[in-house]
Amino acid sequence: MQAFGVFRVTAIAEAVSWTGLLAGMYLKHVTHTTEMGVWLFGRLHGALFVAYLLATVWVARAERWSIWRTAVAMAASIPPLTTLLFERWVSRRTQPAGQVNS
């Protein structure tokens, strides 16, 4: 899989894990029913957060992103679901290396 493909997958997975973590925090702190969601999605989100950052560095080097675009991509990992927004934005503006216009 190319760097851009890995970046897209990790961006989406990171956002999904954020959603699971938010649901887990709701169950733990609002309904006081279970801590399992935070336990599971906290670990999963942590791993996917690191994977997203690594994939961002990889695709930034492979696609020769500017420092600004790379910094915005990194910052997108902080607010919930923002990696989805950034991935959609960059996908519309980037022709991944190795793809030919048709």
ChimeraX attribute file (.defattr): number of C-alpha atoms within 10 A of each C-alpha:
attribute: neighborCount
match mode: 1-to-1
recipient: residues
	/A:1	5
	/A:2	12
	/A:3	18
	/A:4	22
	/A:5	13
	/A:6	17
	/A:7	23
	/A:8	22
	/A:9	14
	/A:10	24
	/A:11	29
	/A:12	20
	/A:13	21
	/A:14	27
	/A:15	23
	/A:16	19
	/A:17	23
	/A:18	25
	/A:19	16
	/A:20	19
	/A:21	22
	/A:22	17
	/A:23	14
	/A:24	22
	/A:25	21
	/A:26	17
	/A:27	17
	/A:28	16
	/A:29	12
	/A:30	9
	/A:31	9
	/A:32	10
	/A:33	11
	/A:34	14
	/A:35	14
	/A:36	13
	/A:37	18
	/A:38	21
	/A:39	13
	/A:40	14
	/A:41	21
	/A:42	19
	/A:43	14
	/A:44	17
	/A:45	21
	/A:46	14
	/A:47	13
	/A:48	22
	/A:49	22
	/A:50	14
	/A:51	19
	/A:52	26
	/A:53	19
	/A:54	16
	/A:55	21
	/A:56	24
	/A:57	19
	/A:58	17
	/A:59	21
	/A:60	20
	/A:61	13
	/A:62	14
	/A:63	15
	/A:64	12
	/A:65	15
	/A:66	11
	/A:67	10
	/A:68	9
	/A:69	14
	/A:70	18
	/A:71	14
	/A:72	13
	/A:73	23
	/A:74	18
	/A:75	14
	/A:76	19
	/A:77	22
	/A:78	12
	/A:79	10
	/A:80	16
	/A:81	19
	/A:82	19
	/A:83	27
	/A:84	19
	/A:85	15
	/A:86	20
	/A:87	19
	/A:88	14
	/A:89	11
	/A:90	14
	/A:91	13
	/A:92	9
	/A:93	8
	/A:94	11
	/A:95	13
	/A:96	16
	/A:97	13
	/A:98	7
	/A:99	7
	/A:100	7
	/A:101	5
	/A:102	3
